[in-house]
């Protein structure tokens, strides 16, 4: 019913087809060869299966049965889309992984005669060689691989720059999958409408947002004239994601053991993301929890029941721009002053942070600098407020406090607060928070244990941190206090020199796995950790240093109330998490 469309970037700055661009890379060529082999082999397998079935030689019956069994499995696998995607994934990733492993363990070992400089140079060659292949495969296969690229791109020191460069763009430049006409057909089918124009008018053909599993379109309600945003799920997205996550779980188990438990948590979280009625209830719960206290500084869109189903979600339209775009727009005068483009200026600042030439500054200090900057801007440009300096430090302080309330008091938090889900509204001061598909609900006993751990982290007590990490349900092989303190601090508090001790984040996690492997994690723990690291990593990309535990401690010391209203919105989710 739905034909594959050429990939087109939603960003107006790049008016070319990603399909044409991806053909320049060897990744797509490899994937197309795999697809051609599968399409060629499939009918042959079916034909061979029939030939074996028609043959009745008694002497070779058992042997033929074995052949039939193998051929039947292969034929079924070629027909199944999940098997094809798994085959495509391993066809691209396995040779790359083997090459990286060879350099790491054999040709350029850390303790080898070549030295660390030669080792780094060899890895740099691999990054340059394989980054275009991974990029082409990610854009070609989409699915969870796009989501994974978004997740790892929030941290500037986790990936090599050659990978980070294109992963970061996927935060707000995800390629389209559905055409406008196909999206309208999905909406009409889901809402059981013969004519969508009877409900909506002023439909905007180009999507205003594109995510890994869906696209968002703008329209207007014919009955009230209200502008609305309609999120449409791509057909078969759920099946595609589940196959992708299974592949990545297998890969992490083999290649990155410390990430395996985390992948299991992510898999559980995605069980509800494909049901937009679940996100409808999440929006209502978040509005009830947050707007009474934070409504003067943030806004969450109101969902609309008449525009919602399992695969369609309608809500009021928030008018503004993405937070990242607002910051970049304000960088333009600074870049022009130095004779550079915004992209060049931004890359220079990122490189300064990565190399240590520029240090991230505390959020409270940046808040006072922004206050002074706004006052000076108003003096120089009286009456013009569109390019006033943003209080980036104050914004991340507020976001950290909001998520502390969600996790420790409400027991209902957004586990995916990446920068693409934050808008700066038209008034220039209010933030719009969107996309609540990945919301986790935490039982109160878990929150009480987590609160003790947060207080111990804020007070820098290694012995208490190790104790409370064990009590919350993190199972380790050896329970080494130093490893527990450093790794727990990284996930839930900070990653300064005391914690990293000169290691980059990837090497720190590998060190922790080698010293004291994690055997299992309690449900919800990793997602709270991911929320902390995503917020801190996003802040760090803007030059803001912030401690999660310091801002979460007041909420940890406050007794979590019983939020009875959540049972109205999400009874089945609460029962599942409290069981």
VOGU-3710 file (C-alpha; in Angstrom, 3 decimals, decimal comma):
1> xxxxxxxxxx> 0,000/0,000/0,000  2,822/2,371/0,891  5,711/2,682/-1,520  9,181/3,560/-0,320  9,725/7,271/-0,890  13,047/8,969/-1,580  14,608/10,312/1,595  14,253/14,098/1,779  15,725/16,207/4,557  13,132/18,210/6,449
11> xxxxxxxxxx> 15,617/21,037/6,963  15,173/23,767/4,345  18,877/24,461/4,480  19,538/21,209/2,666  17,409/20,879/-0,427  18,761/17,653/-1,820  17,645/14,028/-1,782  19,278/11,841/0,821  18,715/8,905/-1,481  21,039/10,482/-4,032
21> xxxxxxxxxx> 23,508/11,468/-1,318  23,560/8,011/0,284  24,423/6,370/-3,041  27,808/8,034/-2,790  28,654/5,791/0,144  29,623/2,153/0,079  27,181/1,360/2,904  24,157/1,561/0,656  25,850/-0,437/-2,068  26,467/-3,273/0,378
31> xxxxxxxxxx> 22,868/-3,180/1,572  21,512/-3,182/-1,967  23,685/-6,192/-2,809  22,297/-8,040/0,214  18,754/-7,173/-0,845  19,469/-8,375/-4,388  20,865/-11,680/-3,087  17,822/-12,198/-0,854  15,408/-11,392/-3,692  17,274/-13,784/-5,993
41> xxxxxxxxxx> 17,706/-16,612/-3,502  14,160/-16,581/-2,144  12,374/-18,035/-5,223  15,215/-20,534/-5,719  14,806/-21,743/-2,154  11,080/-22,195/-2,635  11,691/-24,096/-5,896  14,304/-26,373/-4,269  11,971/-27,036/-1,362  9,250/-28,189/-3,761
51> xxxxxxxxxx> 11,696/-30,411/-5,662  12,821/-32,104/-2,479  9,230/-32,536/-1,400  8,357/-34,238/-4,695  11,268/-36,702/-4,474  10,527/-39,946/-2,614  13,803/-41,890/-2,648  13,764/-44,019/0,530  17,586/-44,226/0,724  18,038/-40,434/1,027
61> xxxxxxxxxx> 14,838/-39,602/2,898  16,470/-38,608/6,188  19,106/-36,551/4,397  16,477/-34,766/2,322  14,436/-34,041/5,428  17,440/-32,271/6,897  17,858/-30,281/3,681  14,159/-29,442/3,672  14,361/-28,234/7,264  17,326/-25,925/6,518
71> xxxxxxxxxx> 15,868/-24,693/3,241  12,509/-24,079/4,859  14,122/-21,941/7,550  16,059/-19,955/4,952  12,976/-19,472/2,774  10,928/-18,276/5,748  13,770/-15,992/6,782  14,018/-14,380/3,370  10,290/-13,677/3,424  10,401/-12,137/6,925
81> xxxxxxxxxx> 11,291/-8,417/6,940  12,904/-8,684/10,386  15,276/-11,396/9,156  16,210/-9,275/6,149  17,000/-6,284/8,348  19,074/-8,449/10,658  20,992/-9,814/7,685  21,583/-6,300/6,365  22,768/-5,116/9,783  25,315/-7,898/10,233
91> xxxxxxxxxx> 26,484/-7,657/6,618  27,556/-4,062/7,323  28,558/-4,219/11,003  30,359/-7,546/11,354  33,338/-6,743/9,056  33,710/-3,330/10,688  33,586/-4,782/14,182  36,204/-7,406/13,278  38,529/-4,729/11,890  38,183/-2,547/15,008
101> xxxxxxxxxx> 38,675/-5,611/17,221  41,814/-6,609/15,311  43,355/-3,179/15,793  42,343/-3,049/19,465  43,442/-6,544/20,508  46,138/-7,571/18,008  47,835/-5,035/15,742  47,836/-1,954/18,003  47,285/-3,088/21,566  47,405/-0,555/24,383
111> xxxxxxxxxx> 50,538/-2,206/25,732  51,991/-2,837/22,261  55,339/-1,709/20,913  53,789/0,844/18,500  52,701/3,136/21,328  49,479/5,011/22,044  50,076/7,656/19,381  50,261/5,064/16,606  47,214/3,318/18,064  45,193/6,547/18,002
121> xxxxxxxxxx> 46,310/7,255/14,441  45,216/3,779/13,331  41,809/4,198/14,943  41,429/7,590/13,273  41,952/5,900/9,902  39,214/3,382/10,755  36,826/6,166/11,781  37,358/8,048/8,518  36,990/4,851/6,486  33,871/3,457/8,138
131> xxxxxxxxxx> 31,892/6,523/9,214  30,388/7,080/5,704  29,410/3,402/5,564  27,631/3,528/8,932  25,968/6,796/7,986  24,684/5,428/4,677  23,394/2,256/6,367  21,665/4,259/9,125  19,842/6,508/6,673  18,955/3,549/4,447
141> xxxxxxxxxx> 17,597/1,287/7,207  16,117/3,979/9,495  14,155/2,337/12,307  15,833/2,092/15,694  19,232/2,770/14,122  18,198/6,412/13,632  17,072/6,543/17,259  20,361/5,042/18,426  22,303/7,676/16,475  20,256/10,387/18,192
151> xxxxxxxxxx> 20,901/8,877/21,626  24,683/8,708/21,308  24,953/12,170/19,740  23,925/14,055/22,891  27,413/13,574/24,310  30,280/15,327/22,506  33,019/13,163/24,022  31,411/9,742/23,525  31,873/9,332/19,763  34,771/10,303/17,489
161> xxxxxxxxxx> 34,119/13,634/15,804  33,787/12,101/12,327  30,813/10,034/13,602  29,428/12,753/15,842  29,235/15,250/12,974  26,442/13,426/11,155  24,804/11,853/14,234  24,264/15,308/15,732  22,404/16,474/12,613  19,849/13,708/13,098
171> xxxxxxxxxx> 18,575/15,512/16,213  16,586/17,850/13,934  17,198/16,648/10,360  15,590/13,198/10,237  14,741/12,074/6,670  11,073/11,715/5,708  9,410/8,360/5,113  5,748/9,145/4,443  4,533/11,509/1,768  1,827/13,998/2,694
181> xxxxxxxxxx> -0,840/12,007/0,838  0,142/8,770/2,589  0,026/10,511/5,977  -3,493/11,790/5,236  -4,604/8,264/4,307  -3,226/6,881/7,578  -5,026/9,579/9,582  -8,336/9,027/7,771  -8,102/5,261/8,301  -7,163/5,543/11,975
191> xxxxxxxxxx> -9,901/8,075/12,758  -12,439/6,169/10,613  -13,140/9,129/8,341  -14,205/8,957/4,714  -13,125/12,537/4,045  -10,359/14,079/6,183  -11,260/17,536/4,848  -14,502/17,358/6,814  -12,426/17,493/10,018  -9,270/19,408/9,024
201> xxxxxxxxxx> -8,443/22,329/6,789  -5,314/24,300/5,820  -3,199/21,134/5,737  0,535/21,929/5,385  2,172/19,509/2,940  5,659/19,592/4,456  5,953/17,986/7,935  6,926/20,332/10,752  8,744/17,498/12,517  10,122/14,086/11,655
211> xxxxxxxxxx> 11,046/11,440/14,212  12,296/7,882/14,029  8,822/6,288/14,051  6,566/9,078/12,814  6,044/12,522/11,296  4,208/15,594/12,525  1,984/17,717/10,274  0,269/21,057/10,826  -3,410/21,659/10,079  -6,441/23,523/11,423
221> xxxxxxxxxx> -9,611/22,190/12,991  -12,509/23,054/10,733  -14,960/23,243/13,664  -13,019/25,720/15,847  -10,287/27,162/13,619  -7,633/26,079/16,115  -4,167/25,214/14,768  -3,185/21,635/15,566  -0,177/19,341/15,235  -0,887/15,757/14,154
231> xxxxxxxxxx> 1,654/13,019/14,777  1,380/10,074/12,361  3,125/6,747/12,922  4,877/5,150/9,965  3,196/1,825/9,020  5,104/-1,257/10,244  7,362/0,910/12,419  6,776/-1,280/15,483  7,760/-4,496/13,742  10,820/-2,821/12,248
241> xxxxxxxxxx> 11,940/-1,422/15,622  11,552/-4,730/17,434  13,727/-6,480/14,846  16,346/-3,718/15,091  16,463/-3,788/18,896  16,881/-7,588/18,860  19,853/-7,186/16,512  21,436/-4,480/18,652  20,910/-6,517/21,818  22,828/-9,353/20,207
251> xxxxxxxxxx> 25,577/-6,981/19,077  25,935/-5,301/22,486  26,081/-8,699/24,200  29,040/-9,632/21,977  30,826/-6,301/21,525  29,786/-3,985/24,390  28,776/-6,180/27,359  28,295/-3,244/29,744  25,515/-1,884/27,497  23,497/-5,116/27,329
261> xxxxxxxxxx> 21,420/-4,473/30,473  20,768/-0,951/29,234  19,478/-2,270/25,907  17,039/-4,513/27,794  15,669/-1,450/29,617  15,330/0,470/26,354  13,483/-2,465/24,792  10,956/-2,449/27,650  10,460/1,296/27,321  9,672/1,041/23,602
271> xxxxxxxxxx> 6,827/-1,405/24,284  4,510/1,534/24,960  5,929/4,117/22,513  4,074/2,658/19,538  0,690/3,199/21,197  -0,105/6,898/20,784  -3,053/6,541/23,167  -0,434/5,821/25,833  1,348/9,046/24,877  -2,024/10,832/25,045
281> xxxxxxxxxx> -2,301/9,771/28,705  1,339/10,694/29,316  0,670/14,242/28,091  -2,300/14,605/30,417  -0,283/13,302/33,391  2,650/15,641/32,643  0,372/18,668/32,285  -1,282/17,855/35,619  2,040/17,323/37,405  4,147/20,167/35,999
291> xxxxxxxxxx> 2,036/23,105/34,871  0,717/24,139/38,326  4,289/24,865/39,502  6,195/25,522/36,258  3,459/26,858/33,976  4,921/30,380/33,990  8,143/29,060/32,402  7,169/25,959/30,390  4,206/24,708/28,391  3,102/21,209/27,373
301> xxxxxxxxxx> 0,646/20,839/24,480  -2,928/19,775/25,197  -3,809/16,451/23,498  -7,060/16,185/21,554  -9,122/13,053/21,918  -11,036/13,511/18,646  -7,718/13,483/16,734  -6,101/10,526/18,493  -5,915/6,767/18,028  -3,296/4,062/18,478
311> xxxxxxxxxx> -1,234/5,387/15,529  -2,313/9,052/15,364  -1,933/11,731/18,032  -3,448/15,214/17,708  -2,547/18,125/19,990  -2,547/21,888/20,067  0,190/23,474/17,978  3,016/25,155/19,889  4,293/28,135/17,915  8,007/28,733/18,213
321> xxxxxxxxxx> 11,332/27,266/17,139  13,556/24,467/18,330  15,747/25,449/21,243  18,894/24,512/19,308  17,827/26,721/16,387  17,133/29,641/18,740  20,632/29,380/20,220  22,235/29,134/16,777  20,311/32,196/15,573  21,742/34,184/18,464
331> xxxxxxxxxx> 25,235/32,986/17,596  25,043/34,619/14,179  26,174/38,128/15,278  29,110/36,604/17,196  30,106/34,505/14,183  29,851/37,442/11,773  32,010/39,536/14,088  34,789/36,965/13,598  34,116/36,547/9,863  32,772/32,991/10,193
341> xxxxxxxxxx> 29,573/31,141/9,484  27,403/29,971/12,383  28,410/26,359/11,669  32,128/27,245/11,730  31,764/29,253/14,930  29,747/26,490/16,621  32,274/23,824/15,604  35,113/25,971/16,931  33,395/26,257/20,331  32,742/22,514/20,460
351> xxxxxxxxxx> 36,373/21,762/19,622  37,486/24,178/22,348  35,361/22,297/24,881  36,556/18,886/23,682  40,232/19,889/23,752  40,035/21,649/27,116  40,925/25,122/25,738  37,530/26,265/26,992  36,035/25,019/30,241  32,338/24,497/30,828
361> xxxxxxxxxx> 30,976/27,038/33,317  28,615/26,522/36,235  24,945/27,119/35,457  24,495/29,729/38,217  27,435/31,795/36,888  26,087/31,676/33,324  22,699/32,808/34,615  24,228/36,004/36,009  26,256/36,553/32,814  23,080/36,196/30,735
371> xxxxxxxxxx> 21,291/38,717/32,973  24,091/41,231/32,408  24,148/40,432/28,657  20,411/41,062/28,306  20,698/44,404/30,110  23,562/45,504/27,827  21,626/44,342/24,727  18,602/46,427/25,715  20,804/49,473/26,220  22,487/49,075/22,821
381> xxxxxxxxxx> 19,422/47,921/20,855  16,510/49,666/22,508  13,182/48,110/21,522  14,696/45,028/19,833  14,445/41,863/21,927  14,480/39,070/19,330  18,231/38,464/19,626  18,621/38,990/23,357  21,106/36,525/24,910  19,356/33,407/26,189
391> xxxxxxxxxx> 19,822/32,435/29,813  21,129/28,999/28,826  22,456/28,287/32,324  19,101/29,142/33,914  17,248/27,031/31,340  19,274/23,914/32,131  18,938/24,552/35,871  15,159/24,623/35,401  15,142/21,494/33,209  17,218/19,628/35,779
401> xxxxxxxxxx> 14,850/20,673/38,570  11,782/19,707/36,539  13,125/16,228/35,890  14,135/15,863/39,535  10,518/16,530/40,481  9,293/14,064/37,848  11,577/11,235/38,955  11,584/11,602/42,743  8,183/13,122/43,554  5,813/12,429/40,655
411> xxxxxxxxxx> 7,176/8,998/39,760  6,380/9,834/36,151  9,234/11,163/34,001  10,265/11,661/30,402  13,144/9,251/29,798  14,117/10,896/26,488  14,728/14,630/27,143  17,018/15,160/24,156  17,353/18,726/22,772  15,144/18,073/19,745
421> xxxxxxxxxx> 12,158/17,806/22,125  12,588/21,330/23,523  11,104/24,425/21,840  11,514/28,125/22,527  8,049/29,625/22,094  7,224/32,911/20,374  7,425/35,002/23,547  11,175/34,222/23,685  11,110/33,069/27,319  8,758/30,081/27,617
431> xxxxxxxxxx> 9,964/26,582/26,778  7,686/24,102/25,029  8,227/20,456/26,003  7,075/17,900/23,427  7,273/14,159/22,637  6,294/12,120/25,689  6,340/8,705/24,046  9,082/7,396/26,330  7,647/8,011/29,800  8,580/5,779/32,722
441> xxxxxxxxxx> 6,440/5,268/35,821  8,270/4,483/39,069  6,732/2,897/42,202  7,187/4,802/45,453  9,457/2,265/47,172  11,933/2,551/44,283  11,835/6,360/44,495  12,572/6,274/48,238  15,679/4,138/47,635  16,744/6,340/44,726
451> xxxxxxxxxx> 16,313/9,440/46,912  18,774/8,035/49,474  21,278/7,390/46,697  20,897/10,923/45,300  21,526/12,500/48,733  24,657/10,365/49,211  25,926/11,439/45,777  25,236/15,118/46,476  27,145/14,876/49,761  30,040/12,966/48,102
461> xxxxxxxxxx> 29,931/9,934/50,433  31,494/6,940/48,579  30,645/4,391/51,283  26,978/5,435/51,386  26,775/5,559/47,579  28,038/1,967/47,331  25,590/0,858/50,007  22,515/2,523/48,507  23,392/1,431/44,961  23,304/-2,158/46,204
471> xxxxxxxxxx> 20,072/-1,581/48,125  18,286/-0,197/45,090  18,955/-3,478/43,257  22,101/-2,999/41,148  23,844/-6,383/41,134  27,600/-6,476/40,546  30,170/-9,232/40,475  32,572/-7,859/43,136  30,943/-4,736/44,660  34,140/-2,663/44,628
481> xxxxxxxxxx> 33,423/0,624/46,382  35,640/2,762/44,140  34,037/1,415/40,963  30,533/1,790/42,400  31,173/5,392/43,435  32,750/6,533/40,189  30,251/4,813/37,878  27,227/5,800/39,954  28,480/9,403/40,059  28,838/9,400/36,278
491> xxxxxxxxxx> 25,304/8,158/35,689  23,436/10,143/38,336  25,562/13,174/39,217  28,653/14,418/37,369  31,634/13,463/35,215  34,404/15,796/36,324  38,105/14,946/36,624  37,617/13,182/39,975  35,251/10,715/38,316  36,812/10,242/34,873
501> xxxxxxxxxx> 40,473/10,502/35,994  41,552/11,400/32,475  39,486/8,730/30,680  36,948/9,558/28,004  33,418/8,371/28,732  33,618/5,215/26,626  36,885/4,135/28,254  35,453/4,914/31,705  32,523/2,568/31,072  34,831/-0,130/29,673
511> xxxxxxxxxx> 37,060/0,257/32,758  34,041/-0,168/35,035  32,953/-3,314/33,193  36,430/-4,844/33,438  36,857/-3,986/37,147  33,375/-4,854/38,433  30,841/-6,049/35,831  27,153/-5,224/36,290  25,089/-8,419/36,343  21,619/-6,873/36,393
521> xxxxxxxxxx> 19,800/-3,556/36,915  16,448/-2,887/38,600  13,658/-1,780/36,277  13,664/1,974/35,781  17,172/2,555/37,149  18,989/2,862/33,832  16,294/5,153/32,399  16,673/7,524/35,358  20,436/7,402/34,711  19,899/8,099/31,025
531> xxxxxxxxxx> 17,694/11,080/31,843  20,478/12,495/34,041  23,270/11,973/31,514  21,195/13,265/28,564  20,412/16,532/30,350  24,008/17,002/31,509  25,431/16,111/28,102  23,107/18,542/26,327  24,070/21,270/28,805  27,761/20,496/28,321
541> xxxxxxxxxx> 27,364/20,943/24,561  26,333/24,547/25,329  29,261/25,051/27,696  27,187/24,553/30,863  28,464/22,335/33,684  25,709/21,042/35,939  25,428/18,398/38,673  22,310/16,240/38,688  22,484/15,294/42,374  22,933/18,903/43,495
551> xxxxxxxxxx> 19,669/19,944/41,817  17,796/16,739/42,679  18,767/16,702/46,368  15,915/19,045/47,512  13,383/16,712/45,867  15,144/13,656/47,310  14,828/15,104/50,815  11,126/15,871/50,309  8,706/13,034/51,028  7,223/11,730/47,740
561> xxxxxxxxxx> 3,449/12,369/47,766  0,874/9,862/46,576  -0,142/11,017/43,060  -3,575/9,466/42,883  -4,373/11,301/39,650  -1,805/9,183/37,798  -3,928/6,105/38,446  -6,692/7,777/36,452  -4,505/8,342/33,384  -2,258/5,284/33,310
571> xxxxxxxxx> -3,639/2,521/35,548  -2,252/-0,341/33,472  1,253/1,191/33,373  1,321/1,791/37,132  0,114/-1,711/37,880  2,764/-3,178/35,565  5,597/-1,220/37,201  4,420/-1,817/40,764  3,892/-5,548/40,234
//
